[in-house]
Every structure is written in structure tokens, then in C-alpha cells.
Amino acid sequence: MKQIIIVLILSIILFSGTTIQAQTKNFSFFGSYNRSFGFLTGKVSSDLQYPYYDQVTKLTTGNVNQFEAGAYYNSFGLGIIYNTYGVAATTSYENADVNGDSYLENGVLSDDLKLRYTGLELLYKHALFNSGFNACWKIALGMQSYMLDKNTQISGTYPYDYTREISGNIFTSLLGMEINYQVWKMISVGAETSLIPGNYKELTVDGSDATAEDNVSRLNA
């Protein structure tokens, strides 16, 4: 009887240890870095006159940096994502009235746009054809900050140089899909496409009560 009890106890201990080990193997941790291009999907208004139309058009393509870290349980993952979009543009103009004083002048427009998104993401990955490739779908919710530094230089009858800072935050989402190929035990390479809506209704101008609007919804590739 004692031998049976001892065998049962040892079996339970061994079974428990095997189960814990199997559960541990179901977890995997990940970290990634993504360098890509971003494209603002909002249409540039045809109401914008020269040189503003040219300047805004230059801001619609920028550089994206993205960092991710988290863990998977089997095929489902939870992580943190940090995505930035940055672009600077300069446009020289001639014979244009940029400040509405009815004088045609020359000068330079300079803009520096920065978008920073931080969110909590859910992921689902699926192996493709047992070939080392896998597809991953992700959805994230978080905050995106908006910062636009504008500088306008005017030369001519009434020379002038002024700057404006436009800023704001919005709660938005990220939807993405990526394909990776595992080249080694802990290293994989791949490509990703994601979309981040960003329609701002009340941006702050120079920290005052003045507000502005901008649609910087973007596609990252």
C-alpha cells in the first residue's frame, strides 16, 4: 500500500512538472524594430494657393520608425508599440501674398512635422506552409501626439519672419499586417503595412485658445 501511495505521489509530481514545462514553452517573447516610409492619406485641399499647396504636398511623405516589445502565448500576443512619423519641408516662393497684406513678395516656407504614437497592441500570428514564413495581424489602441513647427520668411516691401507651433493629442488606433521569415532561432526579417487614423479637430496654436484642424491619417509601408 505504501509503495502504491509513493508511486502515485511521484507520478503527480512528475506530471505537474511536465505540465509546467509545457506551459512555459507556449510563451515566447519578442522585440522588433521597423524602419519604413509613411504616406499621409488625407487629400491636399485644392483650395490651398501657391506656395502653400506645394509645401503641404511635401509633408505627405515621411520617415517612420517603429519599436515593439511583448509576449506571445501560442499564436496570440500582447505588446507595446511606439511609432513615429517625421518629415521636414522647405519651399521658396516668388510673387505670392502669403500673409494677406495684398503685397506680392518673395520668401521661404519651412515646416517640421512630427507624429508620435504609443499604444497597447493585440497580435495574432499564423505559420505559412511550414516554410519558416508566418503572417501576423495586429490591432492597437493608444495616443498619438502631433507637433508642427511652422516658419514663414517674407522679404520685399515689408520683410517679416515669424514662427508658429501647432500641437495636440488624439486617441486613435493602429491596424497592421506583417509577414516574417525566420532566418535563425531568434532572428527574423519581414515587411509590414499598417494604418493609423489621425483626424485632429482641435489643435492648439502657440499654446493659446486658437485652434486648427488637420487630417494626418497615414499608411506605413
C-alpha positions in Angstrom: 0.0 0.0 0.0 2.8 2.4 0.9 4.5 1.6 -2.4 1.3 2.5 -4.3 1.0 5.8 -2.5 4.6 6.7 -3.1 4.2 5.8 -6.8 1.1 8.0 -7.0 2.9 10.9 -5.3 5.9 10.6 -7.7 3.6 10.4 -10.7 1.7 13.6 -9.6 5.0 15.4 -9.1 6.3 14.3 -12.5 3.1 15.1 -14.3 2.9 18.5 -12.7 6.5 19.3 -13.7 5.8 18.2 -17.2 2.7 20.4 -17.4 4.5 23.5 -16.1 7.3 22.9 -18.6 4.9 22.5 -21.5 3.0 25.7 -20.5 6.3 27.6 -20.3 7.2 26.5 -23.8 3.9 28.0 -25.0 5.2 31.5 -24.1 7.6 33.4 -26.3 8.9 37.0 -26.0 9.6 39.3 -28.9 11.1 42.7 -29.7 11.3 44.3 -33.1 12.4 47.4 -35.0 10.8 48.7 -38.2 12.3 51.4 -40.5 9.9 52.4 -43.3 8.1 55.1 -45.1 4.8 56.8 -44.2 2.2 58.4 -46.5 -0.5 60.8 -45.4 -3.7 59.6 -46.9 -5.7 62.8 -46.5 -6.2 64.7 -49.7 -4.4 68.0 -50.0 -7.1 70.7 -50.4 -7.3 72.3 -53.8 -8.4 75.5 -52.0 -4.8 76.0 -50.9 -3.0 78.5 -53.1 0.6 78.7 -54.1 3.0 78.2 -52.3 1.0 76.5 -49.5 -0.2 73.7 -51.8 3.4 72.9 -52.8 4.5 73.0 -49.2 1.8 70.8 -47.8 2.3 68.2 -50.6 5.9 67.8 -49.5 4.7 66.9 -46.0 2.7 63.9 -47.2 5.7 61.5 -47.4 7.9 61.0 -44.4 10.1 58.5 -42.5 8.7 56.0 -39.9 10.5 54.4 -37.0 8.7 51.7 -35.0 9.6 49.7 -31.9 7.6 46.8 -30.4 8.0 44.5 -27.4 5.8 41.9 -25.9 5.0 38.3 -25.5 3.0 35.5 -27.3 1.0 32.7 -25.8 0.8 30.2 -28.6 -0.5 32.3 -31.5 -1.8 35.3 -29.5 0.3 38.2 -28.4 0.2 41.3 -26.3 2.7 44.1 -26.6 3.6 47.8 -26.6 4.1 49.6 -29.9 5.8 53.0 -30.4 5.6 54.5 -33.9 7.0 57.9 -35.1 6.5 59.8 -38.3 8.8 62.7 -39.2 9.2 65.0 -42.2 10.7 68.4 -42.8 10.0 70.5 -45.9 11.1 73.8 -47.4 9.6 75.8 -50.3 11.0 79.0 -51.8 8.3 81.2 -53.4 8.2 84.3 -55.5 5.5 86.9 -56.1 3.0 85.5 -53.6 0.9 87.1 -50.9 1.4 84.6 -48.0 0.2 86.9 -45.2 -2.8 88.5 -46.8 -1.5 92.1 -46.9 -2.2 92.4 -50.6 1.6 92.7 -51.4 3.3 90.1 -53.6 6.6 89.2 -52.0 9.3 86.6 -52.0 10.4 84.3 -49.2 10.7 80.8 -47.8 8.2 78.4 -46.0 9.7 75.9 -43.6 7.7 73.2 -41.8 8.8 70.3 -39.5 6.0 67.7 -38.7 6.4 65.1 -36.0 3.8 62.4 -35.1 4.4 60.0 -32.2 2.1 57.1 -31.5 2.2 54.9 -28.3 -0.3 52.1 -27.9 -1.1 48.7 -26.4 -1.5 46.0 -29.2 -3.0 42.6 -29.6 -1.4 40.3 -32.2 -2.3 37.0 -33.9 0.3 35.1 -35.9 -0.1 32.1 -38.2 2.6 29.9 -39.8 2.5 29.7 -43.5 3.1 26.3 -45.2 5.6 25.2 -42.6 8.2 27.1 -44.6 9.6 29.5 -41.9 7.2 32.2 -43.0 4.5 33.5 -40.7 1.8 36.1 -41.0 0.9 38.4 -38.2 -2.2 40.7 -37.8 -2.2 43.4 -35.2 -4.6 46.0 -33.7 -3.5 48.7 -31.2 -5.2 51.4 -29.2 -3.3 54.4 -27.9 -2.4 58.1 -28.0 -0.8 60.0 -30.9 0.8 63.4 -30.4 1.0 66.0 -33.1 3.7 68.7 -33.4 4.1 71.1 -36.3 6.7 73.9 -36.3 6.0 76.4 -39.0 8.3 79.2 -40.1 7.5 81.9 -42.7 10.1 84.2 -44.0 9.0 87.2 -46.1 11.3 89.6 -48.0 10.2 92.6 -50.0 8.2 95.7 -49.2 7.5 94.6 -45.6 10.1 91.9 -44.6 8.9 89.6 -41.8 10.0 86.4 -40.1 7.5 84.6 -37.9 7.1 81.1 -36.4 4.1 79.1 -35.2 3.8 75.9 -33.1 0.8 73.8 -33.6 0.3 70.8 -31.3 -2.3 68.3 -30.0 -3.1 64.7 -29.0 -5.7 62.2 -30.1 -6.8 58.7 -29.0 -6.6 56.5 -32.1 -6.0 53.0 -33.3 -3.4 51.1 -35.4 -4.3 48.3 -37.8 -1.5 46.3 -39.3 -0.3 43.1 -41.0 3.2 41.8 -41.5 4.9 38.8 -43.0 8.2 37.5 -41.4 10.7 34.8 -42.3 12.7 33.2 -39.5 16.4 33.1 -40.6 17.7 31.8 -37.3 16.4 30.7 -33.9 15.7 34.2 -32.5 16.1 36.3 -35.6 13.5 37.0 -38.4 13.1 39.6 -41.1 10.0 40.8 -42.8 7.7 43.5 -44.2 4.7 45.3 -42.6 1.9 47.6 -43.7 -0.2 49.5 -41.1 -2.8 52.3 -41.0 -3.1 54.9 -38.3 -6.1 57.3 -38.4 -5.3 60.8 -37.3 -8.1 63.4 -37.9 -7.4 66.3 -35.5 -10.3 68.7 -34.9 -8.8 71.0 -32.1 -5.1 71.5 -32.4 -3.6 74.2 -30.2 -1.8 77.1 -31.9 1.1 78.6 -29.9 -0.4 77.4 -26.7 -3.3 79.9 -27.0 -7.0 79.4 -27.3 -6.7 79.5 -31.1 -7.3 76.1 -32.7 -6.6 74.4 -36.0 -7.6 71.2 -37.8 -5.5 68.7 -39.7 -6.0 65.2 -41.1 -2.8 63.2 -40.9 -4.2 59.7 -41.2 -1.3 57.7 -42.7 -0.3 54.4 -44.3 3.1 53.0 -43.2 4.8 50.6 -45.5 
